[in-house]
Amino acid sequence: MKKIYQELGVCEKVYDFGQKQEKKLKERFEEIDHIAEYNQLKVIKAMQSRKVSAECFMGSSGYGYNDLGRDTLEEVYAECFRGEAALVRPQITCGTHALALALMSNLRPGDELLSPVGKPYDTLEEVIGIRPSKGSLAEYGITYRQVDLLSDGTFDYENIRKALTDKTKLVTIQRSKGYQTRPTFSVEQIGELISFIKGKKPDVICMVDNCYGEFVEQKEPLEVGADMIVGSLIKNPGGGLAPIGGYIVGKKECVEHAAYRLTSPGLGKEVGASLGVIQSFYQGLFLAPTVTASALKSAIFAANIYEGLGFPVIPNGTESRHDIIQAVTLNSEEALIAFCQGIQAAAPVDSHVSPEPWAMPGYDDEVIMAAGAFIQGSSIELSADGPLREPYAVYFQGGLTWYHGKLGILMSLQKLYEAGLVQL
C-alpha cells in the first residue's frame, strides 16, 4: 500500500502521518455509515413508493409535456425531503441559480429579504444587490437586511426580533459556512431559529440554502419547519452522476411560484424537457447517501490531519458534522495555493495541470479552485477552493469515494511539506 502511494507522489513521512490520524477515526466512520444506511433506505423507500420504473428513464425533448420521468422524480424528491412539492430540473444551471429562482419567484417589489445568519455566500451578493448587478432583487425594489451572528457563531435572537417587520416576506438561512470560518448549522439549530422567527411572524417564508448539507444528517430542514429548501444537483443529491441541475422542495405554493418563474406564467411545471439526463438524476440520488458519507469521511480526515499540525480547522477533528465542507485556515497565500495544487494533483482528471488564482464570475476576490472532476464544477467530487484574502482559509469538500478523498488530503499535505510550510 505504501508503495503505490509513493508512486502517486506521497512520501513515506506524509503517508505515515496520515495513517496515524486515520487509526483514530474508526468509531466516527462507523457513525457516518449508520447515517448513510438510514438515508439510503429513505431514498429507496421514496423510489418504491412513487413506483419508479424503466419507463421513467426515457426522457423527453421539445416542450417536455407529460414527461413521466421528470414528474415522478419530483415526487420522489418531495417524499424524500418531506416536502409538499418539488422542482428538479436540468434547466436550473447551478446552486446560485436555484437560490435566485426561489428568491425572485417568492418576493415582490416592496418586500424585504432578511438573512439572520449574516452575509450570504459571495455569489448571492449580486443576486440580492449587495454588490450592484443587472437584474438583482434591489433593481426590482426588494430590500435586504441582515443580522450578523454573535461572536461565538450563534444566532443574535434579540436583533433578529427587531429586524422582523411588516415588510419582511422571506427569511434566507444559509446552512453551510460558505467562504466564512463560522460553524455550519445543524438541522436542530435551524429548527430552533425557524421556530423563533415563526413565533414572531407566522406568515414569513423560511428558505434554507441546503447546499452541502443533504444526507449529512437523518433529518432535513423541511422536517423542522422550513418552507423551502434549495440546492444543486452537482453537490450532494446528484451523487456525482447528475451532470447539471438544481432543486427546490417545500410548500406547494412556493414551488409553484418558482416553476412559473423558471418557465413562464401559465406554463409552470408542465414544460421543461428532461433531455438525456434523467437516468443520471435518479441514479445519482440513489447513490447520494453513500457518496455523501465518503465526502464526510474525507472532511473528518482532513480536519484531524491539519488540526494535528496546528492549523485552525472548522469543524474541529471531533465536532459533529452538518455539511461536507472542511475549512482550514492556512494563514498565507503560498499555503493556500499549495494545498489546492495538491488536491488537483490527486485528481483522476486534469491531474497534470496546476490551478492558479483567477477572477471567477460572481466573486469579489480572486479565487483559486482545484477541481479535477468528471463534471465541471462538481463540488461533490474531490475539490478545494478559497478566496485570496485573509485569513487564507481553504474550503475542502467532496470525494466520490473515501479512498480518493484520503489521497487528496495526503497530496495536499505533500505539497505543503515539499514547500517547507509544515514540519512532520
C-alpha positions as CSV (number, residue, x, y, z in Angstrom):
1,M,0.0,0.0,0.0
2,K,2.8,2.4,0.9
3,K,4.5,1.7,-2.4
4,I,1.5,2.7,-4.5
5,Y,1.0,5.9,-2.5
6,Q,4.7,6.6,-3.2
7,E,4.2,6.0,-6.9
8,L,1.4,8.7,-6.8
9,G,3.8,11.2,-5.1
10,V,3.1,10.7,-1.4
11,C,6.3,10.3,0.5
12,E,6.7,7.9,3.4
13,K,6.6,10.6,6.1
14,V,3.3,12.0,4.8
15,Y,1.8,8.6,4.4
16,D,2.8,7.5,8.0
17,F,1.4,10.8,9.4
18,G,-1.9,10.1,7.6
19,Q,-2.1,6.5,8.9
20,K,-1.6,7.7,12.4
21,Q,-4.6,10.1,12.1
22,E,-6.8,7.6,10.3
23,K,-6.5,4.9,13.1
24,K,-8.2,7.3,15.5
25,L,-11.3,7.6,13.3
26,K,-12.9,4.1,13.2
27,E,-15.8,5.0,15.5
28,R,-16.5,8.2,13.7
29,F,-16.6,6.4,10.4
30,E,-19.0,3.8,11.8
31,E,-21.3,6.6,12.9
32,I,-21.3,8.1,9.4
33,D,-22.0,4.7,7.8
34,H,-25.0,4.3,10.2
35,I,-26.5,7.7,8.9
36,A,-25.8,6.7,5.3
37,E,-27.6,3.4,5.8
38,Y,-30.7,5.2,7.1
39,N,-30.7,7.8,4.3
40,Q,-30.1,5.1,1.7
41,L,-33.2,3.2,2.9
42,K,-35.1,6.5,2.9
43,V,-34.2,7.1,-0.8
44,I,-35.2,3.5,-1.8
45,K,-38.5,3.8,0.1
46,A,-39.3,7.0,-1.8
47,M,-38.4,5.5,-5.1
48,Q,-40.5,2.4,-4.4
49,S,-43.4,4.5,-3.1
50,R,-43.5,6.5,-6.3
51,K,-43.2,3.4,-8.5
52,V,-40.1,4.4,-10.3
53,S,-39.9,2.2,-13.5
54,A,-37.6,1.8,-16.5
55,E,-40.1,4.0,-18.4
56,C,-39.0,6.9,-16.2
57,F,-35.6,6.9,-17.8
58,M,-36.8,7.5,-21.4
59,G,-36.5,11.3,-21.2
60,S,-38.2,13.9,-23.4
61,S,-37.4,16.7,-25.8
62,G,-39.1,19.8,-27.0
63,Y,-41.7,21.1,-24.7
64,G,-41.5,18.0,-22.4
65,Y,-45.2,17.6,-22.0
66,N,-46.2,14.6,-19.9
67,D,-42.7,13.6,-19.0
68,L,-43.2,10.7,-16.7
69,G,-39.6,10.5,-15.5
70,R,-39.4,14.2,-14.7
71,D,-42.7,14.3,-12.8
72,T,-42.0,11.1,-10.9
73,L,-38.5,12.3,-9.9
74,E,-40.1,15.4,-8.5
75,E,-42.5,13.3,-6.4
76,V,-39.5,11.2,-5.2
77,Y,-37.6,14.4,-4.1
78,A,-40.7,15.7,-2.4
79,E,-41.2,12.5,-0.4
80,C,-37.5,12.0,0.3
81,F,-37.1,15.6,1.7
82,R,-40.5,15.7,3.3
83,G,-42.0,18.5,1.2
84,E,-45.4,19.0,-0.5
85,A,-43.9,19.5,-3.9
86,A,-40.5,19.7,-5.8
87,L,-38.9,21.3,-8.8
88,V,-35.9,19.3,-10.0
89,R,-34.7,20.4,-13.4
90,P,-31.7,20.4,-15.7
91,Q,-32.8,23.9,-16.7
92,I,-31.6,25.1,-13.2
93,T,-28.0,25.6,-14.0
94,C,-26.4,25.7,-10.6
95,G,-27.0,26.2,-6.9
96,T,-26.8,30.0,-7.2
97,H,-29.4,29.9,-10.0
98,A,-31.7,27.7,-7.8
99,L,-31.4,30.2,-4.9
100,A,-32.0,33.2,-7.2
101,L,-35.1,31.4,-8.7
102,A,-36.5,30.7,-5.3
103,L,-36.0,34.3,-4.1
104,M,-37.1,36.1,-7.3
105,S,-40.3,34.0,-7.6
106,N,-41.4,34.4,-4.0
107,L,-40.6,38.0,-3.4
108,R,-42.4,41.0,-4.9
109,P,-41.5,44.8,-5.1
110,G,-41.8,46.3,-1.7
111,D,-41.0,43.1,0.1
112,E,-37.9,42.7,2.4
113,L,-35.5,39.8,2.5
114,L,-33.8,39.0,5.8
115,S,-30.7,37.0,6.5
116,P,-30.5,36.2,10.2
117,V,-27.1,34.4,9.7
118,G,-25.0,37.2,8.5
119,K,-23.7,37.9,5.0
120,P,-24.7,35.2,2.4
121,Y,-22.4,33.3,0.1
122,D,-20.4,35.5,-2.3
123,T,-22.4,34.7,-5.4
124,L,-25.6,35.7,-3.8
125,E,-24.4,39.3,-3.2
126,E,-25.1,40.2,-6.8
127,V,-28.4,38.3,-6.8
128,I,-29.6,40.4,-3.8
129,G,-27.9,43.6,-4.9
130,I,-25.4,43.9,-2.0
131,R,-23.0,44.3,-4.9
132,P,-24.8,46.2,-7.7
133,S,-25.7,43.9,-10.6
134,K,-28.1,43.8,-13.5
135,G,-31.4,42.1,-12.6
136,S,-30.7,42.0,-8.9
137,L,-33.5,41.9,-6.3
138,A,-32.6,45.5,-5.5
139,E,-33.4,46.6,-9.0
140,Y,-36.9,45.3,-8.5
141,G,-37.5,47.3,-5.3
142,I,-36.9,44.4,-2.9
143,T,-34.9,45.5,0.1
144,Y,-32.4,43.4,2.1
145,R,-31.5,43.3,5.8
146,Q,-29.1,41.1,7.7
147,V,-28.4,40.3,11.3
148,D,-24.8,39.2,11.9
149,L,-24.1,36.2,14.1
150,L,-22.8,36.7,17.6
151,S,-19.0,36.4,18.2
152,D,-19.4,32.8,19.2
153,G,-21.2,31.9,15.9
154,T,-24.7,31.7,17.5
155,F,-27.9,33.5,16.5
156,D,-28.5,37.0,17.7
157,Y,-32.1,36.5,18.7
158,E,-32.6,39.9,20.1
159,N,-31.6,41.7,16.9
160,I,-33.4,39.2,14.7
161,R,-36.6,40.0,16.6
162,K,-36.0,43.7,16.0
163,A,-35.3,43.1,12.3
164,L,-38.6,41.3,11.6
165,T,-41.0,43.9,10.3
166,D,-44.3,44.1,8.4
167,K,-42.2,44.2,5.2
168,T,-40.3,41.0,5.9
169,K,-41.6,38.5,3.4
170,L,-38.8,35.9,3.3
171,V,-36.0,34.8,5.6
172,T,-33.0,33.0,4.0
173,I,-30.9,30.7,6.2
174,Q,-27.6,29.5,4.8
175,R,-26.9,26.2,6.3
176,S,-23.3,25.9,5.3
177,K,-20.5,28.3,6.1
178,G,-19.7,29.5,2.6
179,Y,-16.4,31.4,2.5
180,Q,-16.6,32.1,6.2
181,T,-14.9,30.5,9.1
182,R,-18.1,30.0,11.1
183,P,-19.8,26.8,12.2
184,T,-22.3,25.1,9.9
185,F,-25.7,24.9,11.4
186,S,-27.3,21.6,12.4
187,V,-30.8,20.8,11.4
188,E,-31.8,21.1,15.0
189,Q,-30.3,24.6,15.3
190,I,-32.1,25.6,12.1
191,G,-35.4,24.3,13.5
192,E,-34.9,26.4,16.7
193,L,-34.2,29.5,14.6
194,I,-37.3,28.9,12.4
195,S,-39.5,28.3,15.5
196,F,-38.3,31.7,16.9
197,I,-38.9,33.5,13.6
198,K,-42.4,32.0,13.1
199,G,-43.3,32.7,16.7
200,K,-42.7,36.4,15.9
201,K,-44.1,36.4,12.3
202,P,-46.0,33.3,11.4
203,D,-46.6,34.2,7.8
204,V,-42.9,34.7,6.8
205,I,-41.4,32.3,4.3
206,C,-38.3,30.5,5.7
207,M,-36.0,29.3,3.0
208,V,-32.9,27.2,3.7
209,D,-29.9,27.1,1.4
210,N,-29.3,23.4,1.8
211,C,-26.2,23.2,-0.3
212,Y,-23.6,20.7,1.0
213,G,-25.9,19.5,3.8
214,E,-28.1,16.9,2.1
215,F,-27.9,13.4,3.7
216,V,-25.4,14.5,6.3
217,E,-27.9,14.0,9.0
218,Q,-31.0,11.8,9.2
219,K,-33.3,14.9,9.1
220,E,-33.6,17.7,6.6
221,P,-34.7,21.3,7.3
222,L,-38.3,20.8,6.0
223,E,-38.8,18.4,8.9
224,V,-38.1,21.2,11.4
225,G,-40.3,24.0,9.9
226,A,-38.6,25.3,6.8
227,D,-41.0,26.3,3.9
228,M,-38.4,25.7,1.2
229,I,-35.0,24.0,0.8
230,V,-32.8,24.7,-2.2
231,G,-29.7,23.1,-3.6
232,S,-27.6,21.9,-6.5
233,L,-27.5,18.5,-8.2
234,I,-23.7,18.7,-8.7
235,K,-23.4,18.7,-4.9
236,N,-24.7,16.0,-2.6
237,P,-28.0,14.9,-4.0
238,G,-26.7,14.3,-7.5
239,G,-24.4,11.6,-6.2
240,G,-21.6,12.6,-8.6
241,L,-23.6,11.4,-11.6
242,A,-26.0,14.3,-12.3
243,P,-24.3,16.5,-15.0
244,I,-26.3,19.6,-14.2
245,G,-29.3,20.8,-12.3
246,G,-30.8,22.1,-9.2
247,Y,-33.8,21.6,-6.9
248,I,-36.4,23.4,-4.9
249,V,-38.5,21.4,-2.4
250,G,-41.1,22.6,0.0
251,K,-44.6,24.1,0.3
252,K,-46.6,23.6,-2.9
253,E,-47.2,27.4,-3.4
254,C,-43.6,28.3,-3.0
255,V,-42.5,25.6,-5.5
256,E,-45.3,26.6,-8.0
257,H,-44.1,30.2,-7.9
258,A,-40.6,29.0,-8.7
259,A,-41.8,26.9,-11.6
260,Y,-43.7,29.8,-13.2
261,R,-40.5,31.9,-12.9
262,L,-38.3,29.2,-14.4
263,T,-40.5,28.7,-17.4
264,S,-43.4,31.2,-17.9
265,P,-46.6,32.3,-16.3
266,G,-49.3,29.9,-17.5
267,L,-46.8,27.1,-18.1
268,G,-45.0,26.3,-14.9
269,K,-44.1,22.7,-14.3
270,E,-45.9,21.4,-17.4
271,V,-42.9,22.2,-19.7
272,G,-39.2,21.5,-19.4
273,A,-37.8,18.5,-21.2
274,S,-35.6,16.2,-19.3
275,L,-33.5,15.6,-22.4
276,G,-31.0,12.8,-21.9
277,V,-30.1,13.3,-18.2
278,I,-33.0,11.9,-16.3
279,Q,-31.5,8.5,-15.6
280,S,-28.4,10.1,-14.1
281,F,-30.7,12.2,-11.8
282,Y,-32.3,9.0,-10.5
283,Q,-29.1,7.0,-10.2
284,G,-27.3,9.9,-8.6
285,L,-29.9,10.4,-6.0
286,F,-29.8,6.6,-5.3
287,L,-26.0,6.8,-4.7
288,A,-26.1,10.2,-2.9
289,P,-26.2,8.9,0.7
290,T,-23.1,6.7,0.3
291,V,-21.3,9.3,-1.8
292,T,-22.0,11.9,0.9
293,A,-20.7,9.5,3.5
294,S,-17.4,9.3,1.6
295,A,-17.2,13.0,1.5
296,L,-17.8,13.3,5.2
297,K,-15.0,10.8,6.0
298,S,-12.7,12.8,3.8
299,A,-13.6,16.0,5.6
300,I,-13.1,14.5,9.0
301,F,-9.7,13.0,7.9
302,A,-8.7,16.5,6.7
303,A,-9.7,18.1,10.0
304,N,-7.6,15.6,12.0
305,I,-4.6,15.9,9.7
306,Y,-4.4,19.7,9.8
307,E,-5.5,20.1,13.4
308,G,-2.7,17.7,14.2
309,L,-0.3,20.2,12.5
310,G,-1.6,23.1,14.5
311,F,-3.8,24.8,11.9
312,P,-7.2,26.2,12.9
313,V,-9.9,24.0,11.4
314,I,-13.7,24.3,11.4
315,P,-15.3,22.0,12.3
316,N,-12.5,20.6,14.5
317,G,-11.5,16.9,14.5
318,T,-14.1,15.8,17.0
319,E,-17.1,18.0,16.4
320,S,-20.4,16.7,14.9
321,R,-20.8,17.3,11.2
322,H,-23.6,19.2,9.5
323,D,-22.2,19.6,6.0
324,I,-19.4,18.1,3.9
325,I,-17.2,21.3,3.9
326,Q,-13.9,21.4,5.9
327,A,-12.4,24.8,6.4
328,V,-8.7,25.0,7.2
329,T,-7.1,28.4,7.9
330,L,-3.7,28.3,6.3
331,N,-2.6,31.9,7.1
332,S,-0.7,32.5,3.8
333,E,-1.3,32.8,0.1
334,E,1.5,30.4,-0.6
335,A,0.0,27.7,1.7
336,L,-3.5,28.1,0.2
337,I,-2.1,27.7,-3.4
338,A,0.0,24.7,-2.4
339,F,-3.0,23.0,-0.7
340,C,-5.2,23.4,-3.9
341,Q,-2.4,22.2,-6.1
342,G,-2.1,19.0,-4.0
343,I,-5.8,18.3,-4.4
344,Q,-5.5,18.8,-8.2
345,A,-2.5,16.5,-8.3
346,A,-4.7,13.7,-6.8
347,A,-7.5,14.1,-9.3
348,P,-8.3,11.4,-11.9
349,V,-9.0,14.2,-14.5
350,D,-6.5,17.0,-15.2
351,S,-4.1,16.0,-12.6
352,H,-1.3,17.3,-14.8
353,V,-2.4,20.9,-14.6
354,S,-1.7,23.3,-11.8
355,P,-4.5,25.6,-10.5
356,E,-3.8,29.3,-10.2
357,P,-5.9,32.1,-8.7
358,W,-8.3,34.0,-11.1
359,A,-11.2,36.4,-11.2
360,M,-14.1,34.0,-11.1
361,P,-17.5,35.4,-12.2
362,G,-19.7,36.3,-9.1
363,Y,-16.8,36.7,-6.7
364,D,-15.3,39.9,-5.3
365,D,-11.8,38.5,-4.7
366,E,-9.6,36.3,-6.8
367,V,-10.3,32.6,-6.1
368,I,-8.2,29.5,-6.5
369,M,-10.1,26.3,-7.2
370,A,-8.8,22.7,-7.6
371,A,-11.3,20.5,-9.2
372,G,-10.2,17.6,-11.4
373,A,-13.7,16.5,-11.9
374,F,-15.7,14.3,-14.3
375,I,-18.3,17.1,-14.3
376,Q,-17.2,20.7,-14.4
377,G,-17.6,22.4,-11.1
378,S,-19.0,19.4,-9.3
379,S,-18.1,20.0,-5.7
380,I,-19.3,16.6,-4.5
381,E,-16.3,15.4,-6.4
382,L,-12.9,16.0,-4.7
383,S,-12.3,19.7,-4.8
384,A,-10.9,22.6,-2.8
385,D,-11.1,26.3,-3.2
386,G,-10.8,29.6,-1.4
387,P,-10.6,33.4,-2.0
388,L,-7.2,35.0,-1.8
389,R,-7.9,37.1,1.2
390,E,-7.1,36.9,4.9
391,P,-7.0,34.6,6.8
392,Y,-6.3,32.5,3.6
393,A,-8.7,29.7,4.5
394,V,-9.2,26.8,2.1
395,Y,-12.5,25.0,1.8
396,F,-12.2,21.3,1.1
397,Q,-15.2,19.2,0.1
398,G,-16.2,16.1,-1.8
399,G,-14.8,12.8,-2.7
400,L,-16.9,10.3,-4.5
401,T,-15.0,7.6,-2.6
402,W,-13.3,7.8,0.7
403,Y,-10.1,6.4,-0.8
404,H,-9.9,9.2,-3.3
405,G,-10.6,11.8,-0.6
406,K,-7.8,10.3,1.5
407,L,-5.3,10.5,-1.4
408,G,-6.3,14.1,-2.0
409,I,-5.7,15.2,1.6
410,L,-2.3,13.4,1.7
411,M,-1.3,15.1,-1.6
412,S,-2.3,18.5,-0.2
413,L,-0.1,17.8,2.8
414,Q,2.7,16.6,0.5
415,K,2.7,19.9,-1.4
416,L,2.9,21.9,1.9
417,Y,5.7,19.6,3.1
418,E,7.7,20.0,-0.1
419,A,7.4,23.8,0.1
420,G,8.7,23.8,3.7
421,L,5.4,25.1,5.0
422,V,4.8,22.3,7.5
423,Q,7.1,20.1,9.6
424,L,6.4,16.4,10.2
